[in-house]
Amino acid sequence: MKGRRKSKVETSREEKVSLPVLAPEKEELAPYDPLQRYLQEIRNLPILSEEEERELAIRYKKYGDKEAAFRLIISNLRLVVKIA
């Protein structure tokens, strides 16, 4: 074709170009689902015993321990999701 330049992608019939495969090779590279990722993360959180929960609640109430409050909240996220 006159006036048309060949791009680097265009090749003659004899040349073979191997392009990278874009499909994931492993199952773990499946599409990202934020909700499933969140649920998986909260499943991995430790469950507090009654005694641990009581101690953390007392530490928060008496001393205003923010770390104790954080642990109480985080450990009960499964319950929150179940109720929701």
C-alpha positions as CSV (number, residue, x, y, z in Angstrom):
1,M,0.0,0.0,0.0
2,K,1.4,3.3,-1.0
3,G,2.0,5.9,1.7
4,R,1.2,3.5,4.5
5,R,4.0,2.6,6.9
6,K,4.3,-0.8,8.5
7,S,4.0,-0.8,12.3
8,K,6.1,-3.0,14.4
9,V,3.1,-5.3,15.0
10,E,2.6,-6.0,11.3
11,T,4.7,-8.8,9.9
12,S,5.0,-10.7,6.7
13,R,3.2,-14.0,6.3
14,E,6.4,-16.1,7.0
15,E,7.2,-14.4,10.4
16,K,5.6,-15.7,13.5
17,V,5.2,-13.5,16.5
18,S,4.7,-15.0,19.9
19,L,2.6,-12.7,22.1
20,P,2.5,-13.1,25.9
21,V,-0.5,-14.9,27.3
22,L,-2.6,-12.7,29.5
23,A,-4.6,-15.4,31.2
24,P,-3.6,-16.2,34.8
25,E,-1.5,-19.4,35.2
26,K,-2.5,-20.1,38.8
27,E,-5.8,-20.3,40.4
28,E,-4.7,-17.9,43.1
29,L,-4.5,-15.1,40.5
30,A,-8.3,-15.2,40.1
31,P,-10.2,-11.9,39.9
32,Y,-9.9,-9.7,43.0
33,D,-13.1,-9.6,45.1
34,P,-12.7,-7.2,48.0
35,L,-15.6,-8.7,50.0
36,Q,-14.2,-12.2,49.9
37,R,-10.8,-10.9,50.8
38,Y,-12.2,-9.0,53.8
39,L,-14.1,-12.1,55.0
40,Q,-11.0,-14.3,54.6
41,E,-9.0,-11.8,56.7
42,I,-11.5,-11.7,59.6
43,R,-11.7,-15.5,59.6
44,N,-8.0,-15.5,60.4
45,L,-8.4,-13.3,63.5
46,P,-8.0,-15.0,66.8
47,I,-11.1,-15.6,68.9
48,L,-10.8,-14.4,72.5
49,S,-11.7,-16.6,75.5
50,E,-14.1,-15.2,78.0
51,E,-11.3,-14.4,80.4
52,E,-9.3,-12.5,77.7
53,E,-12.4,-10.6,76.7
54,R,-13.1,-9.7,80.4
55,E,-9.5,-8.6,81.0
56,L,-9.5,-6.4,77.9
57,A,-12.8,-4.8,78.8
58,I,-11.6,-4.0,82.3
59,R,-8.3,-2.5,80.9
60,Y,-10.3,-0.3,78.5
61,K,-12.8,0.8,81.1
62,K,-10.3,1.4,84.0
63,Y,-7.3,2.8,82.1
64,G,-8.7,3.8,78.7
65,D,-6.4,1.3,77.0
66,K,-6.9,1.9,73.3
67,E,-5.0,-1.3,72.4
68,A,-7.5,-3.3,74.5
69,A,-10.4,-1.6,72.8
70,F,-8.9,-2.3,69.4
71,R,-8.5,-6.0,70.2
72,L,-12.0,-6.3,71.5
73,I,-13.4,-4.7,68.3
74,I,-11.2,-6.7,65.9
75,S,-12.0,-10.0,67.6
76,N,-15.7,-9.5,67.3
77,L,-15.8,-8.6,63.6
78,R,-17.0,-12.1,62.7
79,L,-20.1,-11.6,64.9
80,V,-20.7,-8.2,63.2
81,V,-20.6,-9.8,59.8
82,K,-22.8,-12.6,60.8
83,I,-25.5,-10.3,62.2
84,A,-25.3,-8.0,59.2
